[in-house]
Amino acid sequence: LGSCFDYYSAQVEVPHFHEAKAYWEKPMRMLQANCGENSVLGGFHFEFSEGGRWQRIRYQCCKAGGAPVTMDPRGQVPDLVSPFDGVFCPTQLDASGRFKYQSADRVLAFDRDVGK
């Protein structure tokens, strides 16, 4: 990332701080962070004042400049590849919600009995 700058959204009035969606949904939709073209959102922080009944977001925009980078695969160097390495693709979810992975000749899956 390139250079980064801090910004604040507009302060939005909040009628009442309460967990019910009716109180916070509309004010939350009014908060906007816009970094413009050729920039990316580097981070954000929600700020509020219960006494002043306002909220806003402080966010950071970073320039997405620099030389473009690409990966150009040329194959594998056999001396650097262990028997455990390979290309695995996720194929399905197991009962715990973890992916099972499949390579050309192996399946990689979480074993609940062993814990790995």
Backbone as XML, in Angstrom:
<?xml version="1.0"?>
<chain id="A" units="angstrom">
  <residue number="1" name="LEU">
    <atom name="N" x="0.829" y="-1.188" z="0.000"/>
    <atom name="CA" x="0.000" y="0.000" z="0.000"/>
    <atom name="C" x="0.867" y="1.243" z="0.000"/>
  </residue>
  <residue number="2" name="GLY">
    <atom name="N" x="0.293" y="2.287" z="-0.556"/>
    <atom name="CA" x="0.989" y="3.568" z="-0.574"/>
    <atom name="C" x="0.727" y="4.344" z="0.696"/>
  </residue>
  <residue number="3" name="SER">
    <atom name="N" x="0.840" y="5.655" z="0.613"/>
    <atom name="CA" x="0.626" y="6.505" z="1.781"/>
    <atom name="C" x="-0.830" y="6.439" z="2.241"/>
  </residue>
  <residue number="4" name="CYS">
    <atom name="N" x="-1.034" y="6.599" z="3.542"/>
    <atom name="CA" x="-2.371" y="6.488" z="4.141"/>
    <atom name="C" x="-2.745" y="7.803" z="4.828"/>
  </residue>
  <residue number="5" name="PHE">
    <atom name="N" x="-4.043" y="8.103" z="4.833"/>
    <atom name="CA" x="-4.559" y="9.323" z="5.440"/>
    <atom name="C" x="-5.805" y="8.994" z="6.257"/>
  </residue>
  <residue number="6" name="ASP">
    <atom name="N" x="-5.987" y="9.709" z="7.385"/>
    <atom name="CA" x="-7.154" y="9.504" z="8.241"/>
    <atom name="C" x="-8.277" y="10.444" z="7.841"/>
  </residue>
  <residue number="7" name="TYR">
    <atom name="N" x="-9.513" y="9.926" z="7.918"/>
    <atom name="CA" x="-10.709" y="10.698" z="7.602"/>
    <atom name="C" x="-11.790" y="10.395" z="8.634"/>
  </residue>
  <residue number="8" name="TYR">
    <atom name="N" x="-12.817" y="11.248" z="8.674"/>
    <atom name="CA" x="-13.984" y="11.040" z="9.526"/>
    <atom name="C" x="-15.231" y="11.126" z="8.656"/>
  </residue>
  <residue number="9" name="SER">
    <atom name="N" x="-16.212" y="10.283" z="8.965"/>
    <atom name="CA" x="-17.505" y="10.413" z="8.297"/>
    <atom name="C" x="-18.253" y="11.586" z="8.935"/>
  </residue>
  <residue number="10" name="ALA">
    <atom name="N" x="-19.362" y="11.944" z="8.358"/>
    <atom name="CA" x="-20.209" y="12.965" z="8.985"/>
    <atom name="C" x="-20.740" y="12.414" z="10.308"/>
  </residue>
  <residue number="11" name="GLN">
    <atom name="N" x="-20.914" y="13.293" z="11.283"/>
    <atom name="CA" x="-21.515" y="12.894" z="12.550"/>
    <atom name="C" x="-23.007" y="12.729" z="12.331"/>
  </residue>
  <residue number="12" name="VAL">
    <atom name="N" x="-23.556" y="11.604" z="12.775"/>
    <atom name="CA" x="-24.967" y="11.296" z="12.569"/>
    <atom name="C" x="-25.667" y="11.280" z="13.921"/>
  </residue>
  <residue number="13" name="GLU">
    <atom name="N" x="-26.806" y="11.941" z="13.996"/>
    <atom name="CA" x="-27.579" y="11.976" z="15.240"/>
    <atom name="C" x="-28.231" y="10.621" z="15.478"/>
  </residue>
  <residue number="14" name="VAL">
    <atom name="N" x="-28.173" y="10.176" z="16.731"/>
    <atom name="CA" x="-28.784" y="8.916" z="17.137"/>
    <atom name="C" x="-29.873" y="9.255" z="18.150"/>
  </residue>
  <residue number="15" name="PRO">
    <atom name="N" x="-31.141" y="8.921" z="17.843"/>
    <atom name="CA" x="-32.218" y="9.293" z="18.758"/>
    <atom name="C" x="-32.100" y="8.650" z="20.141"/>
  </residue>
  <residue number="16" name="HIS">
    <atom name="N" x="-31.616" y="7.389" z="20.177"/>
    <atom name="CA" x="-31.518" y="6.693" z="21.452"/>
    <atom name="C" x="-30.583" y="5.504" z="21.277"/>
  </residue>
  <residue number="17" name="PHE">
    <atom name="N" x="-29.630" y="5.313" z="22.188"/>
    <atom name="CA" x="-28.752" y="4.153" z="22.135"/>
    <atom name="C" x="-29.454" y="2.985" z="22.820"/>
  </residue>
  <residue number="18" name="HIS">
    <atom name="N" x="-29.815" y="1.994" z="22.024"/>
    <atom name="CA" x="-30.534" y="0.820" z="22.512"/>
    <atom name="C" x="-30.218" y="-0.331" z="21.578"/>
  </residue>
  <residue number="19" name="GLU">
    <atom name="N" x="-30.274" y="-1.552" z="22.072"/>
    <atom name="CA" x="-29.922" y="-2.698" z="21.236"/>
    <atom name="C" x="-30.966" y="-3.036" z="20.183"/>
  </residue>
  <residue number="20" name="ALA">
    <atom name="N" x="-32.180" y="-2.530" z="20.297"/>
    <atom name="CA" x="-33.224" y="-2.822" z="19.311"/>
    <atom name="C" x="-32.847" y="-2.215" z="17.960"/>
  </residue>
  <residue number="21" name="LYS">
    <atom name="N" x="-33.019" y="-2.979" z="16.908"/>
    <atom name="CA" x="-32.622" y="-2.577" z="15.558"/>
    <atom name="C" x="-33.279" y="-1.273" z="15.109"/>
  </residue>
  <residue number="22" name="ALA">
    <atom name="N" x="-34.482" y="-1.027" z="15.538"/>
    <atom name="CA" x="-35.206" y="0.182" z="15.132"/>
    <atom name="C" x="-34.468" y="1.448" z="15.537"/>
  </residue>
  <residue number="23" name="TYR">
    <atom name="N" x="-33.648" y="1.395" z="16.587"/>
    <atom name="CA" x="-32.934" y="2.580" z="17.078"/>
    <atom name="C" x="-31.630" y="2.848" z="16.321"/>
  </residue>
  <residue number="24" name="TRP">
    <atom name="N" x="-30.977" y="1.796" z="15.807"/>
    <atom name="CA" x="-29.655" y="2.009" z="15.231"/>
    <atom name="C" x="-29.569" y="1.763" z="13.727"/>
  </residue>
  <residue number="25" name="GLU">
    <atom name="N" x="-30.561" y="1.106" z="13.131"/>
    <atom name="CA" x="-30.439" y="0.743" z="11.716"/>
    <atom name="C" x="-30.332" y="1.961" z="10.784"/>
  </residue>
  <residue number="26" name="LYS">
    <atom name="N" x="-31.230" y="2.913" z="10.913"/>
    <atom name="CA" x="-31.216" y="4.072" z="10.018"/>
    <atom name="C" x="-29.956" y="4.918" z="10.209"/>
  </residue>
  <residue number="27" name="PRO">
    <atom name="N" x="-29.570" y="5.275" z="11.458"/>
    <atom name="CA" x="-28.329" y="6.042" z="11.619"/>
    <atom name="C" x="-27.088" y="5.304" z="11.100"/>
  </residue>
  <residue number="28" name="MET">
    <atom name="N" x="-27.025" y="3.973" z="11.254"/>
    <atom name="CA" x="-25.870" y="3.212" z="10.767"/>
    <atom name="C" x="-25.771" y="3.273" z="9.246"/>
  </residue>
  <residue number="29" name="ARG">
    <atom name="N" x="-26.916" y="3.252" z="8.571"/>
    <atom name="CA" x="-26.912" y="3.307" z="7.101"/>
    <atom name="C" x="-26.441" y="4.668" z="6.588"/>
  </residue>
  <residue number="30" name="MET">
    <atom name="N" x="-26.491" y="5.681" z="7.430"/>
    <atom name="CA" x="-26.074" y="7.024" z="7.027"/>
    <atom name="C" x="-24.557" y="7.221" z="7.113"/>
  </residue>
  <residue number="31" name="LEU">
    <atom name="N" x="-23.861" y="6.310" z="7.802"/>
    <atom name="CA" x="-22.405" y="6.413" z="7.925"/>
    <atom name="C" x="-21.752" y="5.899" z="6.650"/>
  </residue>
  <residue number="32" name="GLN">
    <atom name="N" x="-20.883" y="6.699" z="6.071"/>
    <atom name="CA" x="-20.226" y="6.304" z="4.834"/>
    <atom name="C" x="-18.731" y="6.546" z="4.919"/>
  </residue>
  <residue number="33" name="ALA">
    <atom name="N" x="-17.990" y="5.616" z="4.359"/>
    <atom name="CA" x="-16.540" y="5.759" z="4.211"/>
    <atom name="C" x="-16.243" y="5.593" z="2.731"/>
  </residue>
  <residue number="34" name="ASN">
    <atom name="N" x="-15.716" y="6.650" z="2.116"/>
    <atom name="CA" x="-15.444" y="6.608" z="0.687"/>
    <atom name="C" x="-13.998" y="7.023" z="0.458"/>
  </residue>
  <residue number="35" name="CYS">
    <atom name="N" x="-13.212" y="6.109" z="-0.068"/>
    <atom name="CA" x="-11.802" y="6.396" z="-0.326"/>
    <atom name="C" x="-11.551" y="6.855" z="-1.761"/>
  </residue>
  <residue number="36" name="GLY">
    <atom name="N" x="-12.549" y="6.815" z="-2.605"/>
    <atom name="CA" x="-12.382" y="7.276" z="-3.978"/>
    <atom name="C" x="-11.605" y="6.292" z="-4.835"/>
  </residue>
  <residue number="37" name="GLU">
    <atom name="N" x="-11.265" y="6.750" z="-6.032"/>
    <atom name="CA" x="-10.547" y="5.899" z="-6.982"/>
    <atom name="C" x="-9.091" y="5.720" z="-6.575"/>
  </residue>
  <residue number="38" name="ASN">
    <atom name="N" x="-8.548" y="4.567" z="-6.907"/>
    <atom name="CA" x="-7.135" y="4.228" z="-6.688"/>
    <atom name="C" x="-6.719" y="4.250" z="-5.220"/>
  </residue>
  <residue number="39" name="SER">
    <atom name="N" x="-7.680" y="4.075" z="-4.314"/>
    <atom name="CA" x="-7.386" y="3.975" z="-2.885"/>
    <atom name="C" x="-8.178" y="2.818" z="-2.303"/>
  </residue>
  <residue number="40" name="VAL">
    <atom name="N" x="-7.696" y="2.309" z="-1.198"/>
    <atom name="CA" x="-8.375" y="1.208" z="-0.513"/>
    <atom name="C" x="-8.573" y="1.576" z="0.955"/>
  </residue>
  <residue number="41" name="LEU">
    <atom name="N" x="-9.570" y="0.967" z="1.568"/>
    <atom name="CA" x="-9.855" y="1.192" z="2.983"/>
    <atom name="C" x="-8.807" y="0.451" z="3.802"/>
  </residue>
  <residue number="42" name="GLY">
    <atom name="N" x="-8.016" y="1.192" z="4.576"/>
    <atom name="CA" x="-6.956" y="0.593" z="5.377"/>
    <atom name="C" x="-7.422" y="0.177" z="6.762"/>
  </residue>
  <residue number="43" name="GLY">
    <atom name="N" x="-8.510" y="0.752" z="7.255"/>
    <atom name="CA" x="-9.045" y="0.411" z="8.565"/>
    <atom name="C" x="-10.119" y="1.404" z="8.957"/>
  </residue>
  <residue number="44" name="PHE">
    <atom name="N" x="-10.917" y="1.050" z="9.966"/>
    <atom name="CA" x="-11.934" y="1.974" z="10.451"/>
    <atom name="C" x="-12.233" y="1.701" z="11.912"/>
  </residue>
  <residue number="45" name="HIS">
    <atom name="N" x="-12.793" y="2.708" z="12.570"/>
    <atom name="CA" x="-13.134" y="2.614" z="13.987"/>
    <atom name="C" x="-14.447" y="3.354" z="14.210"/>
  </residue>
  <residue number="46" name="PHE">
    <atom name="N" x="-15.386" y="2.697" z="14.875"/>
    <atom name="CA" x="-16.690" y="3.284" z="15.182"/>
    <atom name="C" x="-16.559" y="4.155" z="16.429"/>
  </residue>
  <residue number="47" name="GLU">
    <atom name="N" x="-17.047" y="5.392" z="16.369"/>
    <atom name="CA" x="-17.000" y="6.306" z="17.509"/>
    <atom name="C" x="-18.412" y="6.806" z="17.803"/>
  </residue>
  <residue number="48" name="PHE">
    <atom name="N" x="-18.705" y="7.012" z="19.091"/>
    <atom name="CA" x="-20.035" y="7.502" z="19.450"/>
    <atom name="C" x="-19.981" y="8.267" z="20.758"/>
  </residue>
  <residue number="49" name="SER">
    <atom name="N" x="-21.034" y="9.044" z="20.999"/>
    <atom name="CA" x="-21.193" y="9.767" z="22.251"/>
    <atom name="C" x="-22.630" y="9.548" z="22.720"/>
  </residue>
  <residue number="50" name="GLU">
    <atom name="N" x="-22.787" y="8.813" z="23.802"/>
    <atom name="CA" x="-24.139" y="8.588" z="24.328"/>
    <atom name="C" x="-24.731" y="9.885" z="24.847"/>
  </residue>
  <residue number="51" name="GLY">
    <atom name="N" x="-23.900" y="10.724" z="25.489"/>
    <atom name="CA" x="-24.391" y="11.995" z="26.017"/>
    <atom name="C" x="-24.784" y="12.958" z="24.909"/>
  </residue>
  <residue number="52" name="GLY">
    <atom name="N" x="-23.951" y="13.034" z="23.863"/>
    <atom name="CA" x="-24.233" y="13.930" z="22.746"/>
    <atom name="C" x="-25.147" y="13.310" z="21.705"/>
  </residue>
  <residue number="53" name="ARG">
    <atom name="N" x="-25.386" y="12.021" z="21.844"/>
    <atom name="CA" x="-26.255" y="11.260" z="20.931"/>
    <atom name="C" x="-25.826" y="11.391" z="19.476"/>
  </residue>
  <residue number="54" name="TRP">
    <atom name="N" x="-24.564" y="11.084" z="19.210"/>
    <atom name="CA" x="-24.078" y="11.073" z="17.839"/>
    <atom name="C" x="-23.159" y="9.880" z="17.640"/>
  </residue>
  <residue number="55" name="GLN">
    <atom name="N" x="-22.937" y="9.561" z="16.369"/>
    <atom name="CA" x="-22.000" y="8.510" z="16.009"/>
    <atom name="C" x="-21.302" y="8.910" z="14.713"/>
  </residue>
  <residue number="56" name="ARG">
    <atom name="N" x="-20.138" y="8.331" z="14.479"/>
    <atom name="CA" x="-19.387" y="8.551" z="13.249"/>
    <atom name="C" x="-18.369" y="7.433" z="13.126"/>
  </residue>
  <residue number="57" name="ILE">
    <atom name="N" x="-17.706" y="7.365" z="11.989"/>
    <atom name="CA" x="-16.606" y="6.426" z="11.839"/>
    <atom name="C" x="-15.345" y="7.197" z="11.460"/>
  </residue>
  <residue number="58" name="ARG">
    <atom name="N" x="-14.252" y="6.794" z="12.066"/>
    <atom name="CA" x="-12.932" y="7.296" z="11.693"/>
    <atom name="C" x="-12.334" y="6.206" z="10.816"/>
  </residue>
  <residue number="59" name="TYR">
    <atom name="N" x="-11.869" y="6.560" z="9.641"/>
    <atom name="CA" x="-11.335" y="5.540" z="8.739"/>
    <atom name="C" x="-10.058" y="6.008" z="8.076"/>
  </residue>
  <residue number="60" name="GLN">
    <atom name="N" x="-9.334" y="5.069" z="7.536"/>
    <atom name="CA" x="-8.056" y="5.350" z="6.914"/>
    <atom name="C" x="-8.095" y="4.874" z="5.467"/>
  </residue>
  <residue number="61" name="CYS">
    <atom name="N" x="-7.720" y="5.750" z="4.554"/>
    <atom name="CA" x="-7.628" y="5.398" z="3.140"/>
    <atom name="C" x="-6.158" y="5.369" z="2.743"/>
  </residue>
  <residue number="62" name="CYS">
    <atom name="N" x="-5.785" y="4.348" z="2.001"/>
    <atom name="CA" x="-4.404" y="4.188" z="1.553"/>
    <atom name="C" x="-4.361" y="4.123" z="0.037"/>
  </residue>
  <residue number="63" name="LYS">
    <atom name="N" x="-3.373" y="4.747" z="-0.547"/>
    <atom name="CA" x="-3.195" y="4.714" z="-1.995"/>
    <atom name="C" x="-2.865" y="3.292" z="-2.428"/>
  </residue>
  <residue number="64" name="ALA">
    <atom name="N" x="-3.503" y="2.863" z="-3.495"/>
    <atom name="CA" x="-3.280" y="1.518" z="-4.006"/>
    <atom name="C" x="-2.257" y="1.550" z="-5.132"/>
  </residue>
  <residue number="65" name="GLY">
    <atom name="N" x="-1.374" y="2.521" z="-5.100"/>
    <atom name="CA" x="-0.398" y="2.698" z="-6.164"/>
    <atom name="C" x="0.749" y="1.724" z="-6.052"/>
  </residue>
  <residue number="66" name="GLY">
    <atom name="N" x="1.690" y="1.909" z="-6.919"/>
    <atom name="CA" x="2.860" y="1.054" z="-6.936"/>
    <atom name="C" x="2.865" y="0.196" z="-8.187"/>
  </residue>
  <residue number="67" name="ALA">
    <atom name="N" x="3.953" y="-0.472" z="-8.377"/>
    <atom name="CA" x="4.079" y="-1.332" z="-9.554"/>
    <atom name="C" x="3.169" y="-2.548" z="-9.410"/>
  </residue>
  <residue number="68" name="PRO">
    <atom name="N" x="2.456" y="-2.899" z="-10.474"/>
    <atom name="CA" x="1.611" y="-4.097" z="-10.391"/>
    <atom name="C" x="2.467" y="-5.351" z="-10.218"/>
  </residue>
  <residue number="69" name="VAL">
    <atom name="N" x="1.962" y="-6.282" z="-9.458"/>
    <atom name="CA" x="2.678" y="-7.523" z="-9.187"/>
    <atom name="C" x="1.836" y="-8.686" z="-9.692"/>
  </residue>
  <residue number="70" name="THR">
    <atom name="N" x="2.475" y="-9.617" z="-10.369"/>
    <atom name="CA" x="1.775" y="-10.820" z="-10.831"/>
    <atom name="C" x="2.580" y="-12.040" z="-10.436"/>
  </residue>
  <residue number="71" name="MET">
    <atom name="N" x="1.903" y="-13.157" z="-10.339"/>
    <atom name="CA" x="2.559" y="-14.440" z="-10.089"/>
    <atom name="C" x="2.583" y="-15.187" z="-11.419"/>
  </residue>
  <residue number="72" name="ASP">
    <atom name="N" x="3.746" y="-15.657" z="-11.810"/>
    <atom name="CA" x="3.907" y="-16.375" z="-13.066"/>
    <atom name="C" x="4.400" y="-17.778" z="-12.741"/>
  </residue>
  <residue number="73" name="PRO">
    <atom name="N" x="3.477" y="-18.744" z="-12.599"/>
    <atom name="CA" x="3.897" y="-20.090" z="-12.204"/>
    <atom name="C" x="4.763" y="-20.745" z="-13.286"/>
  </residue>
  <residue number="74" name="ARG">
    <atom name="N" x="5.877" y="-21.314" z="-12.858"/>
    <atom name="CA" x="6.807" y="-21.964" z="-13.786"/>
    <atom name="C" x="7.010" y="-23.433" z="-13.440"/>
  </residue>
  <residue number="75" name="GLY">
    <atom name="N" x="6.233" y="-23.938" z="-12.490"/>
    <atom name="CA" x="6.414" y="-25.328" z="-12.082"/>
    <atom name="C" x="7.098" y="-25.410" z="-10.727"/>
  </residue>
  <residue number="76" name="GLN">
    <atom name="N" x="7.369" y="-26.631" z="-10.299"/>
    <atom name="CA" x="7.970" y="-26.854" z="-8.993"/>
    <atom name="C" x="9.403" y="-27.333" z="-9.131"/>
  </residue>
  <residue number="77" name="VAL">
    <atom name="N" x="10.246" y="-26.924" z="-8.194"/>
    <atom name="CA" x="11.617" y="-27.420" z="-8.121"/>
    <atom name="C" x="11.561" y="-28.663" z="-7.236"/>
  </residue>
  <residue number="78" name="PRO">
    <atom name="N" x="11.821" y="-29.861" z="-7.781"/>
    <atom name="CA" x="11.638" y="-31.109" z="-7.018"/>
    <atom name="C" x="12.356" y="-31.138" z="-5.672"/>
  </residue>
  <residue number="79" name="ASP">
    <atom name="N" x="13.549" y="-30.532" z="-5.577"/>
    <atom name="CA" x="14.295" y="-30.555" z="-4.314"/>
    <atom name="C" x="13.613" y="-29.752" z="-3.214"/>
  </residue>
  <residue number="80" name="LEU">
    <atom name="N" x="12.717" y="-28.827" z="-3.565"/>
    <atom name="CA" x="12.058" y="-27.972" z="-2.585"/>
    <atom name="C" x="10.666" y="-28.464" z="-2.208"/>
  </residue>
  <residue number="81" name="VAL">
    <atom name="N" x="10.237" y="-29.580" z="-2.785"/>
    <atom name="CA" x="8.881" y="-30.085" z="-2.546"/>
    <atom name="C" x="8.955" y="-31.323" z="-1.675"/>
  </residue>
  <residue number="82" name="SER">
    <atom name="N" x="8.254" y="-31.275" z="-0.541"/>
    <atom name="CA" x="8.228" y="-32.443" z="0.346"/>
    <atom name="C" x="7.074" y="-33.363" z="-0.058"/>
  </residue>
  <residue number="83" name="PRO">
    <atom name="N" x="7.057" y="-34.594" z="0.457"/>
    <atom name="CA" x="5.953" y="-35.511" z="0.136"/>
    <atom name="C" x="4.596" y="-35.015" z="0.652"/>
  </residue>
  <residue number="84" name="PHE">
    <atom name="N" x="4.613" y="-34.035" z="1.580"/>
    <atom name="CA" x="3.363" y="-33.527" z="2.135"/>
    <atom name="C" x="2.802" y="-32.361" z="1.334"/>
  </residue>
  <residue number="85" name="ASP">
    <atom name="N" x="3.610" y="-31.793" z="0.431"/>
    <atom name="CA" x="3.168" y="-30.660" z="-0.369"/>
    <atom name="C" x="2.285" y="-31.124" z="-1.518"/>
  </residue>
  <residue number="86" name="GLY">
    <atom name="N" x="1.534" y="-30.193" z="-2.056"/>
    <atom name="CA" x="0.691" y="-30.488" z="-3.205"/>
    <atom name="C" x="-0.325" y="-29.391" z="-3.390"/>
  </residue>
  <residue number="87" name="VAL">
    <atom name="N" x="-1.133" y="-29.548" z="-4.389"/>
    <atom name="CA" x="-2.213" y="-28.603" z="-4.665"/>
    <atom name="C" x="-3.510" y="-29.254" z="-4.209"/>
  </residue>
  <residue number="88" name="PHE">
    <atom name="N" x="-4.154" y="-28.648" z="-3.218"/>
    <atom name="CA" x="-5.386" y="-29.174" z="-2.654"/>
    <atom name="C" x="-6.514" y="-28.184" z="-2.896"/>
  </residue>
  <residue number="89" name="CYS">
    <atom name="N" x="-7.672" y="-28.677" z="-3.253"/>
    <atom name="CA" x="-8.851" y="-27.830" z="-3.473"/>
    <atom name="C" x="-9.941" y="-28.221" z="-2.490"/>
  </residue>
  <residue number="90" name="PRO">
    <atom name="N" x="-10.665" y="-27.239" z="-1.911"/>
    <atom name="CA" x="-11.774" y="-27.576" z="-1.007"/>
    <atom name="C" x="-12.885" y="-28.257" z="-1.799"/>
  </residue>
  <residue number="91" name="THR">
    <atom name="N" x="-13.394" y="-29.377" z="-1.256"/>
    <atom name="CA" x="-14.433" y="-30.131" z="-1.967"/>
    <atom name="C" x="-15.765" y="-30.149" z="-1.236"/>
  </residue>
  <residue number="92" name="GLN">
    <atom name="N" x="-15.747" y="-30.153" z="0.094"/>
    <atom name="CA" x="-17.001" y="-30.190" z="0.848"/>
    <atom name="C" x="-16.743" y="-29.802" z="2.295"/>
  </residue>
  <residue number="93" name="LEU">
    <atom name="N" x="-17.807" y="-29.562" z="3.043"/>
    <atom name="CA" x="-17.710" y="-29.255" z="4.475"/>
    <atom name="C" x="-17.997" y="-30.514" z="5.267"/>
  </residue>
  <residue number="94" name="ASP">
    <atom name="N" x="-17.243" y="-30.718" z="6.362"/>
    <atom name="CA" x="-17.554" y="-31.844" z="7.240"/>
    <atom name="C" x="-18.586" y="-31.416" z="8.285"/>
  </residue>
  <residue number="95" name="ALA">
    <atom name="N" x="-18.894" y="-32.290" z="9.215"/>
    <atom name="CA" x="-19.928" y="-32.017" z="10.219"/>
    <atom name="C" x="-19.574" y="-30.835" z="11.120"/>
  </residue>
  <residue number="96" name="SER">
    <atom name="N" x="-18.282" y="-30.550" z="11.292"/>
    <atom name="CA" x="-17.866" y="-29.439" z="12.153"/>
    <atom name="C" x="-17.806" y="-28.109" z="11.399"/>
  </residue>
  <residue number="97" name="GLY">
    <atom name="N" x="-18.037" y="-28.129" z="10.082"/>
    <atom name="CA" x="-17.985" y="-26.912" z="9.288"/>
    <atom name="C" x="-16.621" y="-26.656" z="8.656"/>
  </residue>
  <residue number="98" name="ARG">
    <atom name="N" x="-15.684" y="-27.584" z="8.854"/>
    <atom name="CA" x="-14.359" y="-27.450" z="8.240"/>
    <atom name="C" x="-14.387" y="-28.048" z="6.828"/>
  </residue>
  <residue number="99" name="PHE">
    <atom name="N" x="-13.537" y="-27.499" z="5.964"/>
    <atom name="CA" x="-13.444" y="-28.016" z="4.607"/>
    <atom name="C" x="-12.675" y="-29.327" z="4.568"/>
  </residue>
  <residue number="100" name="LYS">
    <atom name="N" x="-13.056" y="-30.196" z="3.638"/>
    <atom name="CA" x="-12.241" y="-31.337" z="3.238"/>
    <atom name="C" x="-11.569" y="-30.926" z="1.943"/>
  </residue>
  <residue number="101" name="TYR">
    <atom name="N" x="-10.284" y="-31.267" z="1.811"/>
    <atom name="CA" x="-9.506" y="-30.872" z="0.641"/>
    <atom name="C" x="-9.096" y="-32.101" z="-0.153"/>
  </residue>
  <residue number="102" name="GLN">
    <atom name="N" x="-9.070" y="-31.981" z="-1.471"/>
    <atom name="CA" x="-8.735" y="-33.090" z="-2.366"/>
    <atom name="C" x="-7.586" y="-32.666" z="-3.273"/>
  </residue>
  <residue number="103" name="SER">
    <atom name="N" x="-6.590" y="-33.554" z="-3.399"/>
    <atom name="CA" x="-5.532" y="-33.337" z="-4.392"/>
    <atom name="C" x="-5.696" y="-34.433" z="-5.441"/>
  </residue>
  <residue number="104" name="ALA">
    <atom name="N" x="-4.740" y="-34.564" z="-6.313"/>
    <atom name="CA" x="-4.833" y="-35.582" z="-7.356"/>
    <atom name="C" x="-4.875" y="-36.993" z="-6.767"/>
  </residue>
  <residue number="105" name="ASP">
    <atom name="N" x="-4.175" y="-37.185" z="-5.629"/>
    <atom name="CA" x="-4.104" y="-38.545" z="-5.082"/>
    <atom name="C" x="-4.384" y="-38.644" z="-3.581"/>
  </residue>
  <residue number="106" name="ARG">
    <atom name="N" x="-4.738" y="-37.526" z="-2.929"/>
    <atom name="CA" x="-4.950" y="-37.564" z="-1.476"/>
    <atom name="C" x="-6.135" y="-36.717" z="-1.051"/>
  </residue>
  <residue number="107" name="VAL">
    <atom name="N" x="-6.675" y="-37.047" z="0.139"/>
    <atom name="CA" x="-7.724" y="-36.244" z="0.771"/>
    <atom name="C" x="-7.161" y="-35.729" z="2.087"/>
  </residue>
  <residue number="108" name="LEU">
    <atom name="N" x="-7.370" y="-34.450" z="2.353"/>
    <atom name="CA" x="-6.919" y="-33.826" z="3.590"/>
    <atom name="C" x="-8.171" y="-33.394" z="4.350"/>
  </residue>
  <residue number="109" name="ALA">
    <atom name="N" x="-8.377" y="-33.965" z="5.562"/>
    <atom name="CA" x="-9.579" y="-33.670" z="6.329"/>
    <atom name="C" x="-9.243" y="-33.645" z="7.818"/>
  </residue>
  <residue number="110" name="PHE">
    <atom name="N" x="-10.047" y="-32.925" z="8.584"/>
    <atom name="CA" x="-9.883" y="-32.841" z="10.035"/>
    <atom name="C" x="-10.395" y="-34.134" z="10.666"/>
  </residue>
  <residue number="111" name="ASP">
    <atom name="N" x="-9.606" y="-34.708" z="11.575"/>
    <atom name="CA" x="-10.018" y="-35.907" z="12.286"/>
    <atom name="C" x="-10.381" y="-35.521" z="13.720"/>
  </residue>
  <residue number="112" name="ARG">
    <atom name="N" x="-11.668" y="-35.564" z="14.058"/>
    <atom name="CA" x="-12.126" y="-35.153" z="15.377"/>
    <atom name="C" x="-11.564" y="-36.003" z="16.484"/>
  </residue>
  <residue number="113" name="ASP">
    <atom name="N" x="-11.331" y="-37.280" z="16.233"/>
    <atom name="CA" x="-10.807" y="-38.169" z="17.272"/>
    <atom name="C" x="-9.364" y="-37.828" z="17.655"/>
  </residue>
  <residue number="114" name="VAL">
    <atom name="N" x="-8.583" y="-37.386" z="16.700"/>
    <atom name="CA" x="-7.193" y="-37.052" z="16.941"/>
    <atom name="C" x="-7.033" y="-35.568" z="17.285"/>
  </residue>
  <residue number="115" name="GLY">
    <atom name="N" x="-7.936" y="-34.738" z="16.781"/>
    <atom name="CA" x="-7.868" y="-33.311" z="17.033"/>
    <atom name="C" x="-6.996" y="-32.559" z="16.037"/>
  </residue>
  <residue number="116" name="LYS">
    <atom name="N" x="-6.719" y="-33.175" z="14.896"/>
    <atom name="CA" x="-5.979" y="-32.488" z="13.838"/>
    <atom name="C" x="-6.371" y="-33.025" z="12.480"/>
  </residue>
</chain>
